[in-house]
Amino acid sequence: MTADYIPSGNRNQVAVEIEDVYKSFGRLEVLQGVSMTVREAEVACLIGPSGSGKSTLLRCVNHLEKIDAGRISVHGKLVGYHERGGRLHEMHDRDVARQRRTIGMVFQRFNLFPHKTALENVIEAPTQVLGMSREAAIAEAREHLEMVGLSDKAGSYPTQLSGGQQQRVAIARALAMRPALMLFDEPTSALDPELVGDVLAVMRQLAEAGMTMIVVTHEMGFARDVGDTVAFMDGGVIVEYGDARRVLAEPEHPRTQAFLAKVR
Amino acid sequence: MSENNPAAGADEAPAAAESRPAAIRAVPVRRPGRWISAAVLLVFAAMFVNMLLFNKNFGWDLVRKWLFWHTIVHGVWITLQLTFFAMVIGIVGGVLLAVMRLSTNPVSGSAAWAYTWFFRGTPVLVQLLFWNNIAALVGSDIGFGIPFGPQFFHLDTNSTITRFSAAVLALGLNEAAYMSEIVRAGILSVDEGQTEAAASLGMRRAKITRRIVLPQAMRVIIPPTGNETISMLKTSSLASVIGVVELTDASESAIHLYFKAIPFYVVASLWYLFFTTILSIGQFYIERYYARGSSRNLPPTPFQKLMRTNLSFRRRPAFTAAREVPR
């Protein structure tokens, strides 16, 4: 773990500002007025039953989903739109892509590129998007693979790796872009129980190094130990939000209490 | 372990394995149906070989004599060129049409759909005749310039659209319609998560298509494309109808010269078979290349298979089939 990942901003600076966001898929209203603030170096965990909108909210942060109303900004810049003369202008594909460079994302199903080896997966974006030389990218990729404990798997194709190893390669791939914010969409939900620990350990390491993270998770242990804040979502709204240990230990809202009683 | 235990003697197996029951040696199920069907097929095969060898009408001596006759060889060369250029147009056009069809722009989507509708909906032979008579449609020269505006240069239709280029255009443009469906199926077979992962890394649409989606779609695209190429090699014989002297036409003219039909059809068939075989072998290796990363074990090459067989017919070789790993 190098100091590269520690964002230069101080801890109280706002990293992600989500203001009154609405999103529906056809007639299904998935987000119904969600507001949330994530500060630099903070680990914010989103928990809640499936279908509560937590993954959708996460995907809105890097504009994989377009929001219908409200606004999201990352590091003070509006996501997906330019604001000029009091009006919103849709961003060009090029600018959306540029904005995503600083936001890493890790998916539930890993989504590694199966036709590329672990190393090729990691160097793909630095060489293709940032224009880094292959040699420099490889040197850096080896560091990232070492950080996730997979330096010996550089030449392996994704199908030759276990789920936990694939997910750690996916984390290395996201880190290769030197993001200032990492989004994790249920990173351990598709893993066999004995492989969950390795992935969580890498995430914990990242959090300790000061990475700003938003984590959608069902791992209450991780949320309690690593999370700074926890937002409990249900029915498209944040039902309860606050200090991670407080929300998980003494939930105030009855719905939070009921949910936590079930998952425990 | 057995080193310290002289009692184990020649038996090197550890103690745990000694209690293992003997391997099953059961009497196999009798399958008389297999023997009967095999016998019937063998009789047919013997009849066929007998006909090949002893039916004088094949004229094997003539076949041997005319197989490399210059007119035939030139016809082979034209057939290969037709196949090559038509497939280039077909594949490039197919990729273009598929990307258009899948784009978010409704106009380009509809245009691609209409193209496929027309070129797949009319017989390739009719299209071939159409292109051969294109001058009757567009006049004797073709102008290039601003649509509905001034034109900058002209081409003489009859010297530009020769019989050969008419055949290439007809076969290629027709092929593009079929290839577009193949490419589209390939692109749709790639998981959407791939596009999302690439997008989340800051890659742009064109680059995602080129670097992430198409290479994975290839696994689905290659086998039917191989079939199309093999099919094109044979369909190119239709060009003989508009007077392109390719393999079939060359054989036909030889028949008119020598009044011997069967030997020249055999000559043509042997050439077609030779090249379809070459193409099938090529297809196998290309498929193998694009299968990397998608299955744990690549299918063995015929040579590797031969090495593993041990020439033993009594027992099937322990052979692990390459299994698709679900993504």
Interface residues (C-beta under 8 A of the other chain):
Chain A: N62 L64 D93 R94 A97 R98 R100 R101 I103 G104 M105 F107 R109 N111 L112 F113 P114 H115 K116 T117 E124 A125 Q128 V129 Y157 P158 T159 Q160 A170 R173 A174 M177
Chain B: D191 G193 Q194 E196 A197 A198 A199 S200 L201 G202 M203 R204 R205 K207 R211 I212 P215 Q216 Y290 R292 G293 S294 S295 R296 V325 R327
